[in-house]
Amino acid sequence: MWLRKKSLVVLILTASLVGCVNQKEEVMHYRRVLHSKPATSSAQLIVPPQLTLAAALKLANDNNEQLAIAGENYLQAMIAKDKAFSTFMPTVGVSAQDFQMRGFNTSALPPGVNQFFQTHYFNAPLETQLNVNVLKDATAISAAGAYVNRRKALLLDLQSNLLLEVAQSYYQVLSDQRSVAVLRQTLRVQQANVKSQTNKLKAGVALRLSVLQSQADEASTRVQLTEAENNVDKGRATLAFLIGVPTLNGTHLINQFNPPHRIPDLGRLDQIALVKRQDLLAADDAVTTSERNVSAAIDEYFPSVSVDFNTFLYKEQFPSDSWWSGLFSANFPIFEGGMIYQNIRTAYSQMRQAMLQRQLLVRQIMEQVRIARTDWLTSVRLVANLKTEMRSAQAAYHQAQHSYSAGVATNLDVITAQDLALSAQLAYQQARYDERVRILNLLRQTGRFTYPMIAQLAQTENLHLAPKAVKKKVD
């Protein structure tokens, strides 16, 4: 008896320990997929004084909550798969039964009969149950596995989108900072021009109109400078939010990424996208899941089996020599009120829906790759043209200054030439950063803006766009 009570205590303690969850290991399930470490509190993050694009992307990969939330969805899909597998495992439970009955006197009963009328006993039954539909439950496990793959692909697709968003914000800040530097330099020149025109007016060798024109141009530049500085502050705040740090004050952004000047042809890019795009892989898994759900719905017509086995860890109830009982049953569905049939119809509808969504996504990918490639090629040509325009505008501005000094041009001619030179310089700087963002977008649209690509970028600050041969995907 003492041994049985000890076994009961050990079993209860073991059951309580099973409920302990290693949360760090749970988080690592999706952190391994992202190639990242667990997120750190933003207050404890140390941002390097010089922030490269690769460093910004790594910070976002480690600390952005959007990825962690999607990672938890992936983890929950893994848990759901384990739960589906648990249908093939029996459920075992232990309970305690203490029976008390007062006011019933058994002494008046015939000898040997009073044992049937117990007024007190204590039992510790151990109950085991198993209820399975082998075909349906096996198919459900397979569908759960496909859903895990889908969640993993969606997690990686979100990672790619987030990294592109970080890159866009990073280069927008750089562009705005460059605009601020150019505008400040231009403002100093214009302030000197206003002072010069004012002195000439006092000397009687300049018109008041020239002074007013210079002052108006200086004020216009101040307005542009204020807007550019405001854009820098907002852009740095957005970038800090995306990479999960409290602030970027005192951090200097350094552009060390040199985009390549050659990319594969359109046919090769389409082929790469159909193999690498994680959202398409997720759509494939959605189709697989829906197909297996159809099979699981049909398998509901097959019989289910139940097994109940009961024993006791400790027993006082009569008869004391009966320690176990078992029941085996099989359920054959004959009439379910049409529920199984409706479940099958729903599963088929969801399967067709998943196939149509995949078909739509393939066409969207083809469109996105073409647009991304066209945008990048346009940026390359635009940078070359704007560079020529900027040099010509600078030369025209210097020529206007010389002409004004020689008395063959007006101050308005100089201001107009200066405005054109400023606009051309700002447009050129913006186009240079746009070129980098668009090549990264092309990588995203072909499914190659991934963590390994970040690692390559961190090592060389350059990207190789000629991947190894991939197998063509058959639709």
Buried (B, 14 or more C-beta within 10 A) or exposed (E): EEEEEEBBEEBEEEEEEEEEEEEEEBBBBBBEBBBBEEBBEBEEBEBEEEBBBBBBBBBBBBBBEBBBEBBBBBBEBBBBBEEBBEBEEBEEEBEEBEEEEEEEEEEEEEEEEBEEEBEEBBBBBBBBBBBBBBBBBBBBBBBBBBBBBBBBBBBBBBBBBBBBBBBBBBBBBBBBBBBBEBBEEBBEBBBEBBEBBBEBBEEEEBEEEBBBBBBEBBEEBBEBBEBBBEBBEEBBBBBBBBBBBEEBEEBEBBBBBEBEEEBBEEEBBBBBBBBBBBBBBBBBBBBBBBBBBBBBBBBBBEEBEEBBBBEBBBBBBEEEEEEEEEEEEEEEEEEEEEEBEEBBEEBBEBBEEBBEBBEEBBEBBBEBBBEBBEBBEBBBEBBEEBBEBBBEBBEBBEBBBEBBEEEEBBBBBBBBBBBBBBEBBBBBBBBBBBBBBBBBBBBBBBBBBBBEBBBBBBEEBEBEBEEEEEEEBEE
